[in-house]
Amino acid sequence: MWYVYILESLRDNNHYVGLTNDLRSRLEKHNKGKIISTKLRTPFKLIHYEAYLNKNDAANREQFLKTGWGKNWIKRNLENYLNLKS
């Protein structure tokens, strides 16, 4: 199983989109500062994930979520959660 996930930094409230086949381990690595691209933004909270059977399908979804259209999708679909934080 492959997972596309969205993390929220509790330090700066920004989001990170990633891809993994072991979601629990990957979240732990993010929070322990073992992922170079996010180590200065720890700790993180998992706010969304999607599961895929095919790695290529998951990678395509990850790439979409990193685009402007994808960021808009995140804002629309996580609107209630994001508004609670305001």
C-alpha positions in Angstrom: 0.0 0.0 0.0 1.3 3.5 -0.8 0.2 6.6 1.0 0.1 10.3 0.0 0.0 12.3 3.2 -0.3 15.9 4.3 1.5 17.1 7.4 1.0 20.3 9.3 4.0 21.8 11.0 3.1 22.8 14.6 6.0 25.3 14.5 5.0 27.4 11.4 1.5 26.0 10.5 2.7 25.3 6.9 1.9 22.0 5.1 4.1 19.3 3.7 2.9 16.7 1.1 4.7 13.4 0.9 4.6 9.8 -0.4 5.5 6.6 1.5 4.7 3.0 1.8 5.0 3.1 5.7 3.1 6.0 7.0 3.7 5.5 10.7 7.5 5.2 10.2 7.6 8.2 7.9 5.7 10.4 10.4 8.1 9.3 13.1 11.1 10.2 11.0 9.7 13.6 10.2 9.1 14.3 13.9 12.6 13.1 14.9 14.1 15.5 12.3 15.5 12.7 10.1 14.0 14.1 6.9 16.2 16.8 5.6 13.5 18.8 3.9 11.4 19.1 7.1 13.8 18.8 10.0 13.7 22.6 10.8 9.9 22.5 11.0 9.2 19.8 13.6 7.0 18.7 15.2 4.3 17.6 12.7 0.7 16.5 12.8 -0.8 14.2 10.2 -3.9 16.0 8.9 -4.8 13.9 5.8 -3.8 10.8 3.9 -4.9 8.7 1.0 -4.1 5.1 0.3 -3.2 3.7 -3.2 -2.4 0.2 -4.4 -0.1 1.4 -7.1 3.0 3.5 -6.5 2.7 5.4 -9.8 -0.9 6.4 -9.0 0.2 7.7 -5.5 3.1 9.6 -7.0 0.8 11.3 -9.6 -1.5 12.3 -6.7 1.4 13.6 -4.7 2.7 15.7 -7.6 -0.9 17.1 -8.2 -1.2 18.1 -4.5 2.1 20.1 -4.8 0.7 22.2 -7.7 -1.4 25.4 -7.4 -4.5 23.4 -8.3 -3.6 20.8 -5.6 -3.0 23.4 -2.9 -6.5 24.8 -3.7 -7.9 21.3 -3.5 -6.3 21.0 0.0 -7.8 24.3 1.1 -11.3 23.4 -0.2 -11.3 19.8 1.2 -9.8 20.5 4.5 -11.7 23.8 4.9 -13.4 22.9 8.2 -10.2 21.7 9.8 -8.2 24.8 8.6 -10.9 27.2 9.7 -11.0 25.7 13.2 -7.3 26.7 13.6 -8.0 30.4 12.7 
